[in-house]
């Protein structure tokens, strides 16, 4: 979708960036949620992609449990460290049951609103 919307220039390049980052340390924060992220020359504009999977995927998460919710942060090279600020805000909210419940059970609109509220705070 990000490619089709012109937000990224190369799917494989972004995917490789996400994989490389994951090799550094897990982005699985626990509670079934991971926040994969990358800064890449293939990303045209900052993008957040939220995916909820029906099946759990082994992710080497901090709590040792599989993941079925992904918040992908894609940031262009040279855009300072905006992804780290977004990551910090989102990861802090993972401690709050209300936020994780919205991520796991909420509608697309509820998830979008919850993430926007966190990032705009």
N, C-alpha and C positions, 0 to 999 in steps of 0.2 A: 504494500500500500504506500509506503513512504517513497518508493521509487516511482510508482505510478503518479503520485502527487508532486513529483519533482523536488522532494525534500532531500533525497540522496542521489548521487550520481552513479554509484556502482554497488549493487547488492552484495557481491562477493567481497569487495573491499571492506564494507561495513561489517559484514558477518565475520570476516577474519579479524577485524579490530576487536569485536566483542569476544571472540574466542581467545585472542592474545591476552586481553585483559583478564579473562577468567582464569588463565593459566598462572597469573601473578598471585591471585588469591580469590577465594570464592566470593561471589556476589549474592549467595544465598544467605539471607539474614535470619531465617527461621520462620516458624509459623506458616510454612508453605509458600513463602514469598521471596523472590529474588529481584534484585535491581541491577541487571547487567547494564554496563555503560561503556561508552568509548568516545574519544575525540579522534576525528578522522578527516582527512582531506576529501573524503568521499561524501561527507555530510555537508549539504548546502545551507541548511538552517537548523537551529536547535529544534529537536523533535522528541516527543515522548510517545512511546507506543506501549499500550497496556494490553496484555494478553492473559486470558484466563483459560486454562486447559482443563478438560474434564478428567483427564488422567494425570496422576502424579508422576513426576520425572525425577530420578535421582540427580541431585545437584551438588553434593558435597557441602550442604548447608552447615552453618555454624551449629545448629541444633541436631545435625545428623539425620534430619527428616527430609523426605522428598518435597518438591516444589510443584505447584500448579498455578501460581500467579506470578506474572512477570511485568515489571515496570522498566522498560528499556529507555535509557537516556542516550540520545545521539546528539553530539555537539561537534560543530566544525572545528578543525584545527585553528588555533589563533584566537579563539573566543574565550580568552582568559581561563578561569577555572569555574565557569558557571555551573558545569555539571557537578562539581564537588559541593557547591552550595545547595543545588537541588537534591543531591544525594543525602547530604546531611539533614536537610529538612524532612525528607521522606523517611529516612531511616529512624529518626526520632519518633515519628508518628507511628511506627510499627509497634511501639510499646503500648499503644492505646487500642484496646479491644474494639472500640467504636469504629476506628479507622480501618482496622483489619477486617472487621465484619462487612463494612461497605465494600472493600476491595473484593472480598470473596463471595458476597451474596447480592451486592447492589446491582442496579441497572447500569447501563452504559452512562446515562446522564448523572446518576448519583456518584459513580466513580470519578467521572470528569470533574464534577463540582468539588468533590473531596480533595482531589489532587490539586486543583486550582487554588482552593482555599489554603492548603498547606504551602504551596509555592509562593503565594501572594502575601503570606503572613510575615 
